[in-house]
Amino acid sequence: MDPRVRDHAEVLVDWSARVDAGDDVVVRVDEGAHDLAVAVAEALGERGANMLATYVADEIESAFVRAHDGEFDRDPDFEAEMLERADVVLSLGGTRNVAERGAVPGDKRAAYRKSRTGIRELRMDTDWVSTIHPTRAQAQQAGMGIAEYRDFVYDAVLRDWERLADEMARMKDLLDEGSEVRLVKADTDLTMSIENRTAVNSAASVAYDSHNLPSGEVFTAPENPEGEVYFDVPMTHEGARIRDVHLTFEDGAVVDWSAEVGEDALDDVFATDEGARRLGELGIGMNRGIDRFTDSILFDEKMGDTIHLAVGRAYDSCLPEGEEGNQSAVHVDMITDVSEDSRLEIDGEIVQRNGTFRWEDGF
């Protein structure tokens, strides 16, 4: 086994999930993540945690949803009870076919997502962390050989997270103190309110209210967006390729959209529910260990020189206590490259120009 797999498992268990002796841990193992699952199980055993491993795979889920009549039972009790008792949920991604979900009709995918809203909420009430184990399918999607892709993944995952957290705290402070954000680049001029919001310093640890490994972004929950935005970074959502997306916002909601590729998939997203046409997240990528686009949202949205917006569900961690943010069965991130001819303003002050932050050389 590549020694970096065990390093990955230790970062996941200790830094990211902060697992303690006696914790009840559910480990969701994707079909290609076997080696990482073995290393995680070993780490959990050494720390005296309890473990329940479950097997998940896109092909299994797709077969079930495709064959079903579409009237899904809402939040099945047997799964809900498992999550209610869990302290930690670790999701180990590692698909062998990145296009598998695209074979499921969009209306059935949407119905299945909506039927599991409560299940998602229960999982998010735990100290949950999602990560990815490199597979050949993901390497192919990223346009790399498997050895090169493994190097890429571990460069992104095995970071000095404390040091990066300190740097990202600068952006968190700016967002916490700000009232309005404006993003300007080609085909983009969008303003959003961030008043009374709390930004998350997403340093790949539940201690920072961060739940992805790798991470390396600062995000908040904007509202009342006005203007237009262009997303030029390709993405794959539910197995469908989407590229060159334009959104227009009026009165806080998407009123017009287009995509050069995958517009049907975008239609399905916006048809999910009312909240799918509103913003749930503004995220600013700050992980310089991610140096190229790979068609994986887990990596691409964290890359330095990018900003992403998500339509759909907002995270409670960004909201004042007692306030309910945007609700939706979806949370779909879309990314724009801000490395050239762009600026990000907070209350009229430029804080990032052409991908460079104001505290970095060359601003």
Contacts in CASP RR format, 6 or more apart in sequence:
PFRMAT RR
TARGET T0000
AUTHOR 0000-0000-0000
METHOD contacts of the structure
MODEL  1
MDPRVRDHAEVLVDWSARVDAGDDVVVRVDEGAHDLAVAVAEALGERGAN
MLATYVADEIESAFVRAHDGEFDRDPDFEAEMLERADVVLSLGGTRNVAE
RGAVPGDKRAAYRKSRTGIRELRMDTDWVSTIHPTRAQAQQAGMGIAEYR
DFVYDAVLRDWERLADEMARMKDLLDEGSEVRLVKADTDLTMSIENRTAV
NSAASVAYDSHNLPSGEVFTAPENPEGEVYFDVPMTHEGARIRDVHLTFE
DGAVVDWSAEVGEDALDDVFATDEGARRLGELGIGMNRGIDRFTDSILFD
EKMGDTIHLAVGRAYDSCLPEGEEGNQSAVHVDMITDVSEDSRLEIDGEI
VQRNGTFRWEDGF
1 35 0 8 1.000
1 38 0 8 1.000
1 39 0 8 1.000
2 35 0 8 1.000
2 150 0 8 1.000
4 150 0 8 1.000
4 154 0 8 1.000
4 158 0 8 1.000
5 35 0 8 1.000
5 36 0 8 1.000
5 39 0 8 1.000
5 133 0 8 1.000
6 39 0 8 1.000
6 42 0 8 1.000
6 43 0 8 1.000
7 154 0 8 1.000
7 158 0 8 1.000
8 36 0 8 1.000
8 39 0 8 1.000
8 131 0 8 1.000
8 133 0 8 1.000
8 154 0 8 1.000
8 157 0 8 1.000
8 158 0 8 1.000
9 36 0 8 1.000
9 39 0 8 1.000
9 40 0 8 1.000
9 42 0 8 1.000
9 43 0 8 1.000
10 43 0 8 1.000
11 157 0 8 1.000
11 158 0 8 1.000
11 161 0 8 1.000
11 204 0 8 1.000
11 213 0 8 1.000
12 40 0 8 1.000
12 43 0 8 1.000
12 90 0 8 1.000
12 129 0 8 1.000
12 131 0 8 1.000
12 213 0 8 1.000
13 19 0 8 1.000
13 40 0 8 1.000
13 43 0 8 1.000
13 44 0 8 1.000
13 47 0 8 1.000
13 90 0 8 1.000
14 43 0 8 1.000
15 161 0 8 1.000
15 204 0 8 1.000
15 205 0 8 1.000
16 129 0 8 1.000
16 131 0 8 1.000
16 204 0 8 1.000
16 205 0 8 1.000
16 206 0 8 1.000
16 210 0 8 1.000
16 213 0 8 1.000
17 25 0 8 1.000
17 88 0 8 1.000
17 90 0 8 1.000
17 127 0 8 1.000
17 129 0 8 1.000
17 206 0 8 1.000
18 127 0 8 1.000
18 205 0 8 1.000
18 206 0 8 1.000
18 207 0 8 1.000
19 25 0 8 1.000
19 44 0 8 1.000
19 47 0 8 1.000
19 49 0 8 1.000
19 88 0 8 1.000
20 47 0 8 1.000
20 49 0 8 1.000
21 47 0 8 1.000
21 48 0 8 1.000
21 49 0 8 1.000
22 48 0 8 1.000
22 49 0 8 1.000
22 50 0 8 1.000
23 49 0 8 1.000
23 50 0 8 1.000
23 87 0 8 1.000
23 88 0 8 1.000
24 49 0 8 1.000
24 50 0 8 1.000
24 52 0 8 1.000
24 85 0 8 1.000
24 86 0 8 1.000
24 87 0 8 1.000
24 88 0 8 1.000
25 44 0 8 1.000
25 49 0 8 1.000
25 50 0 8 1.000
25 51 0 8 1.000
25 52 0 8 1.000
25 86 0 8 1.000
25 87 0 8 1.000
25 88 0 8 1.000
25 89 0 8 1.000
25 90 0 8 1.000
26 51 0 8 1.000
26 52 0 8 1.000
26 53 0 8 1.000
26 54 0 8 1.000
26 82 0 8 1.000
26 83 0 8 1.000
26 86 0 8 1.000
26 88 0 8 1.000
26 89 0 8 1.000
26 90 0 8 1.000
26 126 0 8 1.000
27 37 0 8 1.000
27 40 0 8 1.000
27 41 0 8 1.000
27 44 0 8 1.000
27 51 0 8 1.000
27 52 0 8 1.000
27 53 0 8 1.000
27 54 0 8 1.000
27 90 0 8 1.000
27 92 0 8 1.000
28 54 0 8 1.000
28 56 0 8 1.000
28 89 0 8 1.000
28 90 0 8 1.000
28 91 0 8 1.000
28 92 0 8 1.000
29 37 0 8 1.000
29 53 0 8 1.000
29 54 0 8 1.000
29 55 0 8 1.000
29 56 0 8 1.000
29 92 0 8 1.000
29 93 0 8 1.000
30 56 0 8 1.000
30 57 0 8 1.000
30 58 0 8 1.000
30 91 0 8 1.000
30 92 0 8 1.000
30 93 0 8 1.000
30 94 0 8 1.000
30 95 0 8 1.000
30 133 0 8 1.000
31 55 0 8 1.000
31 56 0 8 1.000
31 57 0 8 1.000
31 58 0 8 1.000
31 59 0 8 1.000
31 94 0 8 1.000
31 95 0 8 1.000
31 96 0 8 1.000
32 93 0 8 1.000
32 94 0 8 1.000
32 95 0 8 1.000
32 96 0 8 1.000
32 133 0 8 1.000
32 135 0 8 1.000
33 92 0 8 1.000
33 93 0 8 1.000
33 94 0 8 1.000
33 132 0 8 1.000
33 133 0 8 1.000
33 135 0 8 1.000
35 133 0 8 1.000
36 92 0 8 1.000
36 131 0 8 1.000
36 133 0 8 1.000
37 53 0 8 1.000
37 92 0 8 1.000
40 90 0 8 1.000
40 92 0 8 1.000
41 51 0 8 1.000
41 53 0 8 1.000
44 51 0 8 1.000
45 51 0 8 1.000
49 88 0 8 1.000
52 82 0 8 1.000
52 86 0 8 1.000
56 91 0 8 1.000
57 95 0 8 1.000
57 96 0 8 1.000
58 95 0 8 1.000
58 97 0 8 1.000
58 100 0 8 1.000
58 101 0 8 1.000
59 96 0 8 1.000
59 97 0 8 1.000
59 100 0 8 1.000
61 101 0 8 1.000
62 100 0 8 1.000
62 101 0 8 1.000
62 102 0 8 1.000
62 103 0 8 1.000
62 104 0 8 1.000
65 104 0 8 1.000
65 108 0 8 1.000
65 109 0 8 1.000
65 112 0 8 1.000
66 103 0 8 1.000
66 104 0 8 1.000
66 105 0 8 1.000
66 108 0 8 1.000
68 108 0 8 1.000
68 112 0 8 1.000
70 108 0 8 1.000
70 111 0 8 1.000
70 112 0 8 1.000
71 111 0 8 1.000
72 111 0 8 1.000
72 112 0 8 1.000
72 115 0 8 1.000
72 116 0 8 1.000
73 115 0 8 1.000
74 115 0 8 1.000
74 117 0 8 1.000
74 118 0 8 1.000
75 115 0 8 1.000
75 116 0 8 1.000
75 117 0 8 1.000
75 118 0 8 1.000
75 119 0 8 1.000
76 119 0 8 1.000
79 119 0 8 1.000
80 118 0 8 1.000
80 119 0 8 1.000
80 122 0 8 1.000
83 89 0 8 1.000
83 119 0 8 1.000
83 122 0 8 1.000
83 123 0 8 1.000
83 125 0 8 1.000
83 126 0 8 1.000
84 122 0 8 1.000
86 126 0 8 1.000
87 126 0 8 1.000
87 127 0 8 1.000
88 126 0 8 1.000
88 127 0 8 1.000
88 128 0 8 1.000
88 129 0 8 1.000
89 123 0 8 1.000
89 126 0 8 1.000
89 127 0 8 1.000
89 128 0 8 1.000
89 129 0 8 1.000
90 128 0 8 1.000
90 129 0 8 1.000
90 130 0 8 1.000
90 131 0 8 1.000
91 128 0 8 1.000
91 129 0 8 1.000
91 130 0 8 1.000
91 131 0 8 1.000
92 131 0 8 1.000
92 132 0 8 1.000
92 133 0 8 1.000
93 130 0 8 1.000
93 131 0 8 1.000
93 132 0 8 1.000
93 133 0 8 1.000
94 132 0 8 1.000
94 133 0 8 1.000
94 134 0 8 1.000
94 135 0 8 1.000
94 137 0 8 1.000
94 138 0 8 1.000
95 135 0 8 1.000
95 137 0 8 1.000
95 138 0 8 1.000
96 135 0 8 1.000
96 136 0 8 1.000
96 137 0 8 1.000
97 137 0 8 1.000
98 137 0 8 1.000
98 138 0 8 1.000
98 140 0 8 1.000
98 141 0 8 1.000
98 236 0 8 1.000
98 239 0 8 1.000
98 295 0 8 1.000
99 236 0 8 1.000
99 239 0 8 1.000
100 239 0 8 1.000
101 109 0 8 1.000
101 238 0 8 1.000
101 239 0 8 1.000
102 238 0 8 1.000
102 239 0 8 1.000
102 240 0 8 1.000
104 238 0 8 1.000
106 238 0 8 1.000
106 268 0 8 1.000
107 268 0 8 1.000
109 238 0 8 1.000
109 268 0 8 1.000
110 268 0 8 1.000
110 271 0 8 1.000
110 272 0 8 1.000
110 329 0 8 1.000
113 272 0 8 1.000
113 329 0 8 1.000
113 330 0 8 1.000
114 272 0 8 1.000
114 273 0 8 1.000
114 329 0 8 1.000
117 329 0 8 1.000
124 211 0 8 1.000
127 206 0 8 1.000
128 206 0 8 1.000
128 211 0 8 1.000
129 206 0 8 1.000
129 211 0 8 1.000
129 212 0 8 1.000
129 213 0 8 1.000
130 211 0 8 1.000
130 212 0 8 1.000
130 213 0 8 1.000
130 298 0 8 1.000
131 157 0 8 1.000
131 212 0 8 1.000
131 213 0 8 1.000
131 214 0 8 1.000
132 138 0 8 1.000
132 153 0 8 1.000
132 296 0 8 1.000
132 298 0 8 1.000
134 146 0 8 1.000
134 149 0 8 1.000
134 150 0 8 1.000
134 152 0 8 1.000
134 153 0 8 1.000
136 146 0 8 1.000
138 149 0 8 1.000
138 294 0 8 1.000
138 296 0 8 1.000
139 145 0 8 1.000
139 146 0 8 1.000
139 148 0 8 1.000
139 149 0 8 1.000
139 150 0 8 1.000
141 236 0 8 1.000
141 294 0 8 1.000
141 295 0 8 1.000
141 296 0 8 1.000
142 149 0 8 1.000
142 152 0 8 1.000
142 292 0 8 1.000
142 294 0 8 1.000
142 295 0 8 1.000
142 296 0 8 1.000
143 149 0 8 1.000
143 294 0 8 1.000
144 152 0 8 1.000
144 294 0 8 1.000
149 294 0 8 1.000
152 290 0 8 1.000
152 291 0 8 1.000
152 292 0 8 1.000
152 294 0 8 1.000
153 299 0 8 1.000
155 289 0 8 1.000
155 290 0 8 1.000
155 291 0 8 1.000
156 214 0 8 1.000
156 287 0 8 1.000
156 289 0 8 1.000
156 290 0 8 1.000
156 299 0 8 1.000
156 302 0 8 1.000
157 213 0 8 1.000
157 214 0 8 1.000
159 204 0 8 1.000
159 214 0 8 1.000
159 287 0 8 1.000
159 289 0 8 1.000
161 203 0 8 1.000
161 204 0 8 1.000
161 205 0 8 1.000
162 203 0 8 1.000
164 203 0 8 1.000
164 216 0 8 1.000
164 286 0 8 1.000
164 287 0 8 1.000
165 201 0 8 1.000
165 203 0 8 1.000
165 205 0 8 1.000
165 208 0 8 1.000
167 286 0 8 1.000
168 201 0 8 1.000
168 202 0 8 1.000
168 203 0 8 1.000
168 216 0 8 1.000
168 217 0 8 1.000
168 218 0 8 1.000
168 286 0 8 1.000
169 201 0 8 1.000
170 357 0 8 1.000
170 359 0 8 1.000
171 199 0 8 1.000
171 201 0 8 1.000
171 218 0 8 1.000
171 284 0 8 1.000
171 286 0 8 1.000
171 351 0 8 1.000
171 357 0 8 1.000
172 199 0 8 1.000
172 200 0 8 1.000
172 201 0 8 1.000
172 218 0 8 1.000
174 346 0 8 1.000
174 351 0 8 1.000
175 181 0 8 1.000
175 194 0 8 1.000
175 197 0 8 1.000
175 199 0 8 1.000
175 218 0 8 1.000
175 220 0 8 1.000
175 346 0 8 1.000
176 197 0 8 1.000
176 198 0 8 1.000
176 199 0 8 1.000
178 194 0 8 1.000
178 195 0 8 1.000
178 346 0 8 1.000
178 347 0 8 1.000
179 193 0 8 1.000
179 194 0 8 1.000
179 195 0 8 1.000
179 347 0 8 1.000
180 191 0 8 1.000
180 192 0 8 1.000
180 193 0 8 1.000
180 194 0 8 1.000
180 195 0 8 1.000
180 346 0 8 1.000
180 347 0 8 1.000
180 348 0 8 1.000
181 191 0 8 1.000
181 192 0 8 1.000
181 194 0 8 1.000
181 222 0 8 1.000
181 282 0 8 1.000
181 344 0 8 1.000
181 345 0 8 1.000
181 346 0 8 1.000
182 189 0 8 1.000
182 190 0 8 1.000
182 191 0 8 1.000
182 192 0 8 1.000
182 344 0 8 1.000
182 345 0 8 1.000
182 348 0 8 1.000
183 189 0 8 1.000
183 190 0 8 1.000
183 229 0 8 1.000
183 307 0 8 1.000
183 336 0 8 1.000
183 338 0 8 1.000
183 342 0 8 1.000
183 343 0 8 1.000
183 344 0 8 1.000
183 345 0 8 1.000
184 342 0 8 1.000
184 343 0 8 1.000
184 344 0 8 1.000
184 345 0 8 1.000
185 230 0 8 1.000
185 336 0 8 1.000
185 338 0 8 1.000
185 341 0 8 1.000
185 342 0 8 1.000
185 343 0 8 1.000
186 230 0 8 1.000
186 341 0 8 1.000
187 228 0 8 1.000
187 229 0 8 1.000
187 230 0 8 1.000
187 246 0 8 1.000
188 228 0 8 1.000
188 229 0 8 1.000
188 230 0 8 1.000
188 336 0 8 1.000
188 342 0 8 1.000
189 227 0 8 1.000
189 228 0 8 1.000
190 225 0 8 1.000
190 226 0 8 1.000
190 227 0 8 1.000
190 228 0 8 1.000
190 229 0 8 1.000
190 249 0 8 1.000
191 225 0 8 1.000
191 226 0 8 1.000
191 227 0 8 1.000
192 222 0 8 1.000
192 223 0 8 1.000
192 224 0 8 1.000
192 225 0 8 1.000
192 226 0 8 1.000
192 279 0 8 1.000
192 282 0 8 1.000
193 222 0 8 1.000
193 223 0 8 1.000
193 224 0 8 1.000
194 220 0 8 1.000
194 221 0 8 1.000
194 222 0 8 1.000
194 282 0 8 1.000
194 346 0 8 1.000
196 320 0 8 1.000
197 220 0 8 1.000
197 221 0 8 1.000
197 222 0 8 1.000
197 318 0 8 1.000
197 319 0 8 1.000
197 320 0 8 1.000
198 220 0 8 1.000
198 317 0 8 1.000
198 318 0 8 1.000
198 319 0 8 1.000
198 320 0 8 1.000
199 218 0 8 1.000
199 219 0 8 1.000
199 220 0 8 1.000
199 318 0 8 1.000
200 208 0 8 1.000
200 209 0 8 1.000
200 210 0 8 1.000
200 218 0 8 1.000
200 219 0 8 1.000
200 220 0 8 1.000
200 315 0 8 1.000
200 317 0 8 1.000
200 318 0 8 1.000
201 208 0 8 1.000
201 210 0 8 1.000
201 218 0 8 1.000
202 208 0 8 1.000
202 209 0 8 1.000
202 210 0 8 1.000
202 212 0 8 1.000
202 215 0 8 1.000
202 216 0 8 1.000
202 217 0 8 1.000
202 218 0 8 1.000
202 219 0 8 1.000
203 210 0 8 1.000
203 215 0 8 1.000
203 216 0 8 1.000
204 210 0 8 1.000
204 212 0 8 1.000
204 213 0 8 1.000
204 214 0 8 1.000
204 215 0 8 1.000
204 216 0 8 1.000
209 317 0 8 1.000
210 216 0 8 1.000
212 298 0 8 1.000
212 302 0 8 1.000
214 287 0 8 1.000
214 290 0 8 1.000
214 298 0 8 1.000
214 299 0 8 1.000
214 302 0 8 1.000
215 287 0 8 1.000
215 302 0 8 1.000
216 285 0 8 1.000
216 286 0 8 1.000
216 287 0 8 1.000
216 302 0 8 1.000
217 283 0 8 1.000
217 284 0 8 1.000
217 285 0 8 1.000
217 286 0 8 1.000
217 287 0 8 1.000
217 301 0 8 1.000
217 302 0 8 1.000
217 308 0 8 1.000
218 283 0 8 1.000
218 284 0 8 1.000
218 285 0 8 1.000
218 286 0 8 1.000
219 281 0 8 1.000
219 282 0 8 1.000
219 283 0 8 1.000
219 284 0 8 1.000
219 315 0 8 1.000
219 318 0 8 1.000
220 281 0 8 1.000
220 282 0 8 1.000
220 283 0 8 1.000
220 318 0 8 1.000
221 279 0 8 1.000
221 280 0 8 1.000
221 281 0 8 1.000
221 282 0 8 1.000
221 314 0 8 1.000
221 315 0 8 1.000
221 318 0 8 1.000
221 319 0 8 1.000
221 325 0 8 1.000
221 326 0 8 1.000
222 279 0 8 1.000
222 280 0 8 1.000
222 281 0 8 1.000
222 282 0 8 1.000
222 309 0 8 1.000
223 252 0 8 1.000
223 278 0 8 1.000
223 279 0 8 1.000
223 325 0 8 1.000
223 326 0 8 1.000
224 251 0 8 1.000
224 252 0 8 1.000
225 249 0 8 1.000
225 252 0 8 1.000
225 279 0 8 1.000
226 249 0 8 1.000
226 250 0 8 1.000
226 251 0 8 1.000
226 252 0 8 1.000
227 248 0 8 1.000
227 249 0 8 1.000
227 250 0 8 1.000
228 246 0 8 1.000
228 247 0 8 1.000
228 248 0 8 1.000
228 249 0 8 1.000
229 246 0 8 1.000
229 247 0 8 1.000
229 249 0 8 1.000
229 309 0 8 1.000
229 336 0 8 1.000
230 244 0 8 1.000
230 245 0 8 1.000
230 246 0 8 1.000
230 336 0 8 1.000
231 244 0 8 1.000
231 245 0 8 1.000
231 246 0 8 1.000
231 247 0 8 1.000
231 309 0 8 1.000
231 334 0 8 1.000
231 335 0 8 1.000
231 336 0 8 1.000
232 244 0 8 1.000
232 336 0 8 1.000
232 337 0 8 1.000
233 293 0 8 1.000
233 300 0 8 1.000
233 306 0 8 1.000
233 334 0 8 1.000
233 335 0 8 1.000
233 336 0 8 1.000
233 337 0 8 1.000
234 241 0 8 1.000
234 242 0 8 1.000
234 243 0 8 1.000
234 261 0 8 1.000
234 293 0 8 1.000
234 295 0 8 1.000
235 241 0 8 1.000
235 242 0 8 1.000
235 243 0 8 1.000
235 295 0 8 1.000
235 297 0 8 1.000
235 300 0 8 1.000
235 333 0 8 1.000
235 334 0 8 1.000
235 335 0 8 1.000
236 242 0 8 1.000
236 295 0 8 1.000
237 265 0 8 1.000
237 269 0 8 1.000
237 332 0 8 1.000
238 265 0 8 1.000
238 268 0 8 1.000
240 262 0 8 1.000
240 264 0 8 1.000
240 265 0 8 1.000
241 261 0 8 1.000
241 262 0 8 1.000
241 265 0 8 1.000
242 259 0 8 1.000
242 261 0 8 1.000
242 262 0 8 1.000
242 265 0 8 1.000
242 266 0 8 1.000
242 334 0 8 1.000
243 259 0 8 1.000
243 260 0 8 1.000
243 261 0 8 1.000
243 262 0 8 1.000
244 259 0 8 1.000
244 260 0 8 1.000
244 261 0 8 1.000
245 257 0 8 1.000
245 258 0 8 1.000
245 259 0 8 1.000
245 266 0 8 1.000
245 334 0 8 1.000
246 256 0 8 1.000
246 257 0 8 1.000
246 258 0 8 1.000
246 259 0 8 1.000
247 254 0 8 1.000
247 256 0 8 1.000
247 257 0 8 1.000
247 311 0 8 1.000
247 334 0 8 1.000
248 254 0 8 1.000
248 255 0 8 1.000
248 256 0 8 1.000
248 257 0 8 1.000
249 255 0 8 1.000
249 279 0 8 1.000
252 278 0 8 1.000
252 279 0 8 1.000
253 277 0 8 1.000
253 278 0 8 1.000
254 270 0 8 1.000
254 277 0 8 1.000
254 278 0 8 1.000
254 311 0 8 1.000
257 263 0 8 1.000
257 266 0 8 1.000
257 270 0 8 1.000
259 265 0 8 1.000
259 266 0 8 1.000
269 276 0 8 1.000
269 311 0 8 1.000
269 330 0 8 1.000
269 332 0 8 1.000
270 276 0 8 1.000
270 277 0 8 1.000
270 311 0 8 1.000
272 328 0 8 1.000
272 329 0 8 1.000
272 330 0 8 1.000
273 328 0 8 1.000
273 329 0 8 1.000
273 330 0 8 1.000
274 328 0 8 1.000
275 311 0 8 1.000
275 312 0 8 1.000
275 313 0 8 1.000
275 326 0 8 1.000
275 327 0 8 1.000
275 328 0 8 1.000
276 311 0 8 1.000
276 312 0 8 1.000
276 328 0 8 1.000
276 329 0 8 1.000
276 330 0 8 1.000
276 332 0 8 1.000
277 311 0 8 1.000
278 311 0 8 1.000
278 312 0 8 1.000
278 326 0 8 1.000
278 328 0 8 1.000
279 309 0 8 1.000
279 310 0 8 1.000
279 311 0 8 1.000
279 312 0 8 1.000
279 314 0 8 1.000
279 326 0 8 1.000
280 309 0 8 1.000
280 310 0 8 1.000
280 311 0 8 1.000
280 312 0 8 1.000
280 313 0 8 1.000
280 314 0 8 1.000
280 315 0 8 1.000
280 325 0 8 1.000
280 326 0 8 1.000
280 328 0 8 1.000
280 331 0 8 1.000
281 308 0 8 1.000
281 309 0 8 1.000
281 310 0 8 1.000
281 314 0 8 1.000
281 315 0 8 1.000
281 318 0 8 1.000
281 331 0 8 1.000
281 333 0 8 1.000
282 307 0 8 1.000
282 308 0 8 1.000
282 309 0 8 1.000
283 301 0 8 1.000
283 307 0 8 1.000
283 308 0 8 1.000
283 309 0 8 1.000
283 310 0 8 1.000
284 307 0 8 1.000
284 344 0 8 1.000
284 352 0 8 1.000
285 301 0 8 1.000
285 302 0 8 1.000
285 303 0 8 1.000
285 304 0 8 1.000
285 305 0 8 1.000
285 306 0 8 1.000
285 307 0 8 1.000
285 308 0 8 1.000
286 302 0 8 1.000
286 304 0 8 1.000
286 357 0 8 1.000
287 302 0 8 1.000
287 303 0 8 1.000
287 304 0 8 1.000
288 304 0 8 1.000
290 299 0 8 1.000
290 300 0 8 1.000
290 302 0 8 1.000
290 303 0 8 1.000
290 304 0 8 1.000
291 303 0 8 1.000
292 303 0 8 1.000
293 300 0 8 1.000
293 303 0 8 1.000
294 300 0 8 1.000
297 333 0 8 1.000
297 335 0 8 1.000
300 306 0 8 1.000
300 335 0 8 1.000
301 308 0 8 1.000
301 333 0 8 1.000
301 335 0 8 1.000
304 355 0 8 1.000
305 337 0 8 1.000
305 338 0 8 1.000
305 339 0 8 1.000
305 355 0 8 1.000
306 335 0 8 1.000
306 336 0 8 1.000
306 337 0 8 1.000
306 338 0 8 1.000
307 335 0 8 1.000
307 336 0 8 1.000
307 338 0 8 1.000
307 344 0 8 1.000
308 333 0 8 1.000
308 334 0 8 1.000
308 335 0 8 1.000
308 336 0 8 1.000
309 333 0 8 1.000
309 334 0 8 1.000
309 336 0 8 1.000
310 331 0 8 1.000
310 332 0 8 1.000
310 333 0 8 1.000
310 334 0 8 1.000
311 328 0 8 1.000
311 330 0 8 1.000
311 331 0 8 1.000
311 332 0 8 1.000
311 334 0 8 1.000
312 326 0 8 1.000
312 328 0 8 1.000
312 330 0 8 1.000
312 331 0 8 1.000
312 332 0 8 1.000
313 326 0 8 1.000
313 327 0 8 1.000
313 328 0 8 1.000
313 329 0 8 1.000
313 330 0 8 1.000
313 331 0 8 1.000
314 325 0 8 1.000
314 326 0 8 1.000
314 327 0 8 1.000
316 325 0 8 1.000
319 325 0 8 1.000
338 344 0 8 1.000
338 352 0 8 1.000
338 354 0 8 1.000
338 355 0 8 1.000
339 354 0 8 1.000
339 355 0 8 1.000
340 354 0 8 1.000
341 354 0 8 1.000
342 352 0 8 1.000
342 353 0 8 1.000
342 354 0 8 1.000
342 355 0 8 1.000
343 350 0 8 1.000
343 352 0 8 1.000
343 353 0 8 1.000
343 354 0 8 1.000
344 350 0 8 1.000
344 351 0 8 1.000
344 352 0 8 1.000
344 353 0 8 1.000
345 351 0 8 1.000
350 358 0 8 1.000
351 357 0 8 1.000
351 358 0 8 1.000
352 358 0 8 1.000
353 363 0 8 1.000
356 362 0 8 1.000
356 363 0 8 1.000
357 363 0 8 1.000
END
